[in-house]
Amino acid sequence: MSSTRRRFIMGATGAAALIGAGLWRTGLLASPRDEPLRPLQVPPLMDARRQGNALALQVQRGQTEFFRGARSATMGYNGSYLGPTLRVHRGDDVQVAITNALGEDTTVHWHGLLVPGHLDGGPHQNIAPGASWRPVLPVRQPAATLFYHSHVHGRTAEQVYAGLAGVLIVADDQEARLNLPSEYGIDDLPLVIQDRWFENGRMLLPNGMMTLMHGRRGNTLLVNGTPDAQARVPARLVRLRFVNGSNARTYALAFDDGRPMHWIASEAGLLAAPVAMGSLSLAPGERAEVLVDFSDARRATLVTAPDPNAPMMMGGPMSRLRPDGVGREPVLAFEPIGPSENSVALPTRLVAHAAPDPSRATRRRRFNLDMPMGAMMGMGRMMRGAGPGGSTGTFGINGRAFDMRRVDERVRLGDTEVWEVSGDMMAHPFHIHGTHFRVLSRGGAAPMLRDQGLRDTVMVGEPVELLMQFTQEAAKAPFMYHCHILEHEDNGMMGQFGTA
């Protein structure tokens, strides 16, 4: 057993003891009533080309009825919860007008989009209440499923939890020629998977020491904001675009009848060829595209195994979902409809990729995501908040908590580097803005199957080597790198780099 795994188990055991001691809000153990399956909500599509490459988003508060007769206070883009799917096209320049009607500061980060630092939507691109931000986004990257969400300093976790997130799709001609399923909302589905906490049908915001230590977790799974969801799909090959929009939960997705998923795209775009998988892991901030064959016209349910990163007692009786005999929870039911057909064939090849060449790297840097055991003693200070420009100082990277006024690293535009990243106490989803990378090694050995492809987010615990190239300037505003457990990010586990 690795030392990282041992540290995580020790931390989880301590978490369970704290829950047993009553430090968790025992009132939250009440489960909402059982509900019948309900139609999956599919976010409306805003295609930039159809709108003259001009998109408009309003960030707003709202009331959302997740369960009949119970309304929850939420946030959304152009609606009460989540936002529309934005589709942009490679080679275009897209103007986005974002108006902040929240009554508090916010930002909109284009997670996975390669744009200069001052257009990235991180903490430095703050949008004050009543103000607007009008970036023009140059889209110069291959087709991919991306993610947009709040990244406001110190409030990212709460705003994303409340609903400030959406799907961003990049399309291009090369992908179009592959004849992949592409009828939006029919055989091409965006699926934002989230866990949220409900009591008596209303969504609550968990707080307390355990929330800050392990991230906000819920007793109810939502897909596109829909609990107990069911999707009607054609009885043929269907494309699913998974987005992990949870604050902290990692999923291990599979189908209850054992049918395979053919993984076709990582965070930054298509793989070289489809990869048949019985189960696919998805950490916070990660995306994955898969093809699933429903031509047998049989119903199937997407399920998830328990989160190995969760503290003990976080599942089971604390979940409103009834797990099956092996502890898996239902995520989304599928009902194939119409005649069985195979009009879209599973491709054998996708896009060619050059092999990664670490010999081109001009520098190696090391990063450790710090989560010391002493953090438990500092939770009171964490809940009292951060000092000006910085965080609480409990979590950090390389011994330093995030500070908006400090640029931690300087890189040269055009350079290739190797970053070695490791984590304390538990596995951490590590996200880097402004660049894509390839995983060279994990724990001193070859990468896992799931590590392949171009990435912007990757799970780290044992040391993971990343080969990255810097193509986007960050002279006017820096890029972030951070843990994508959003409570860790908000409380110091973040750094920033600029370009020289």
C-alpha positions, -999 to +999 in steps of 0.1 A: +000+000+000+014+034-010+021+060+017-004+083+000-031+057+003-022+050+039-025+087+047-058+089+030-072+059+050-060+074+082-077+107+073-109+089+064-109+070+097-105+102+116-133+117+095-156+088+105-147+093+142-157+130+139-190+121+123-197+096+151-188+123+176-216+144+163-196+170+145-215+164+113-250+180+112-271+150+122-302+167+110-290+162+074-293+124+078-330+126+069-336+113+034-360+129+010-390+109-001-386+084-029-395+098-063-404+082-097-381+085-126-384+118-144-373+130-178-338+142-181-335+179-186-313+188-215-298+224-213-308+246-243-282+249-270-267+283-279-247+278-311-223+308-316-223+306-354-261+307-355-260+339-334-233+358-353-206+346-329-222+368-302-234+351-270-251+366-239-252+352-204-268+366-173-256+354-140-286+353-117-303+339-086-334+318-088-357+292-073-356+257-085-381+229-078-360+198-079-387+179-060-424+186-064-436+212-040-402+221-026-383+251-039-346+257-034-326+289-036-302+285-065-280+303-091-277+299-128-269+314-162-299+326-181-321+305-157-324+294-122-299+265-122-269+256-144-266+273-178-272+267-215-248+245-235-225+269-255-212+256-288-183+274-305-163+265-336-126+262-342-112+292-360-139+317-348-137+347-325-167+347-302-178+377-281-196+368-249-215+394-230-218+384-193-240+405-170-238+399-132-273+401-117-263+381-086-258+409-061-223+396-053-190+393-072-185+364-097-164+353-126-169+329-156-140+306-162-137+288-195-124+255-181-102+238-208-104+267-233-069+278-245-071+316-244-047+343-230-047+348-192-068+380-193-096+362-211-095+330-189-122+341-164-102+332-133-102+352-101-085+382-117-114+388-141-139+397-114-174+409-125-188+432-098-226+432-091-244+450-119-214+450-141-207+433-174-177+415-189-173+413-227-144+390-236-138+381-273-126+344-272-103+332-300-112+295-305-081+278-318-082+243-305-096+209-316-132+197-309-137+189-272-162+190-244-153+218-220-168+233-189-176+269-178-182+279-142-177+305-115-141+310-103-145+339-080-119+342-053-130+325-021-166+318-032-161+293-061-173+263-041-205+279-029-214+295-063-207+263-083-227+243-057-256+267-061-256+261-099-231+283-116-218+258-142-225+248-178-211+228-208-190+244-235-185+224-267-158+231-293-167+218-328-145+215-358-145+201-393-122+171-386-146+158-360-176+164-383-160+141-409-159+112-385-197+109-386-201+106-348-235+110-332-242+147-333-279+154-329-278+176-298-302+163-272-311+133-292-281+110-297-255+136-284-262+143-247-244+166-224-245+151-189-235+173-159-232+149-130-234+164-095-241+154-059-261+178-038-276+176-003-314+176+001-335+176+032-373+175+028-369+180-009-349+212-006-312+216-015-290+227+015-255+240+016-234+217+039-209+235+062-186+225+090-152+210+095-158+178+075-171+198+045-140+219+044-116+190+049-132+167+023-153+190+001-190+194-001-208+161-008-245+153-012-270+125-006-287+130-040-273+126-075-284+151-102-278+149-139-283+183-156-301+193-124-325+164-126-328+139-097-340+103-105-334+110-141-343+090-172-331+097-208-350+085-238-325+078-265-327+063-300-320+025-303-286+030-319-251+044-310-254+073-287-227+099-276-226+108-239-205+139-229-198+133-191-189+164-171-182+160-134-197+191-119-195+180-083-175+200-058-156+170-045-171+136-055-153+112-078-175+088-098-167+053-112-193+050-139-206+018-155-238+002-168-258-021-146-261-047-174-224-047-182-226-031-216-193-014-226-186+023-230-163+032-258-142+061-246-135+085-275-124+118-259-105+132-229-107+167-216-089+183-245-104+163-274-106+131-293-083+101-287-065+083-314-090+054-313-120+044-292-112+025-260-137-001-247-142+003-210-164-015-185-160+013-160-148+049-163-136+072-134-145+108-134-130+133-109-143+168-102-136+190-133-128+161-156-148+154-187-150+123-210-169+115-241-181+079-247-202+060-273-228+035-260-247+011-282-284+009-274-294-009-306-305-039-285-334-016-274-330-028-238-333-005-209-301+001-189-290+023-160-257+042-156-245+035-120-215+046-099-195+028-073-188+046-040-163+074-040-129+060-027-120+096-018-150+101+006-147+098+044-163+067+059-200+068+065-205+093+037-226+068+017-250+041+028-276+054+052-266+090+045-276+086+008-312+089-004-304+066-033-308+029-028-276+011-038-277-022-056-263-054-041-227-043-048-230-008-034-235+010-067-259+040-069-280+048-100-270+079-119-292+079-150-316+054-165-318+050-203-349+039-223-341+032-260-371+041-282-379+037-319-367+010-343-334-007-336-308+006-360-271+009-366-270+039-388-239+052-371-210+027-369-184+027-342-153+042-357-120+023-355-098+054-357-104+090-345-075+115-348-037+111-351-016+124-322+022+129-321+039+108-294+049+129-264+086+139-264+099+147-229+133+154-244+120+188-255+114+199-219+136+228-208+127+226-171+113+204-145+092+217-116+077+199-086+044+207-068+029+191-037-007+197-028-005+202+010-031+189+033-014+185+066-030+166+095-028+199+114-054+213+091-081+197+113-069+220+142-072+251+120-108+246+108-121+273+131-097+298+114-108+285+080-145+291+088-137+327+100-123+334+065-092+346+048-071+377+051-070+404+024-058+390-010-050+356+004-066+324+018-067+309+053-033+294+050-044+259+060-042+242+026-015+251+001+009+241-027+046+237-019+040+250+016+023+282+006-013+291+006-028+310-024-023+347-025-039+368-053-010+392-051+018+366-056+028+350-089+043+317-079+059+306-112+072+322-144+073+302-176+085+311-211+059+313-239+065+284-262+085+263-238+078+227-229+082+216-193+077+186-171+057+192-139+058+165-112+027+168-090+019+149-059-007+152-031-012+147+006-037+127+026-061+119-003-063+120-041-067+155-055-080+164-090-053+188-103-064+214-129-041+237-148-054+268-167-041+279-200-025+247-212-031+211-220-008+183-209+000+146-213+006+122-184+041+107-187+042+085-156+023+077-124+041+067-092+073+061-112+055+036-135+036+039-168+004+059-168-029+042-163-053+036-192-075+065-181-044+089-182-042+089-219-051+118-242-046+155-238-058+166-204-063+197-183-073+179-151-058+148-136-061+129-103-029+129-083-018+113-050+014+095-059+037+116-080+024+121-115+046+135-143+029+159-167+044+171-201+031+205-209+036+232-235+028+269-229+011+285-259-010+312-242+004+344-229-002+354-193+015+387-190-016+408-183-031+383-159-018+350-145-032+315-149-042+293-120-032+258-111-051+242-082-070+213-067-105+210-082-120+199-049-135+234-048-133+238-010-096+230-011-091+256-039-110+283-020-090+276+012-055+279-003-047+249-025-040+270-055-011+288-072-006+309-103+019+313-131+026+340-156+046+341-189+078+359-193 
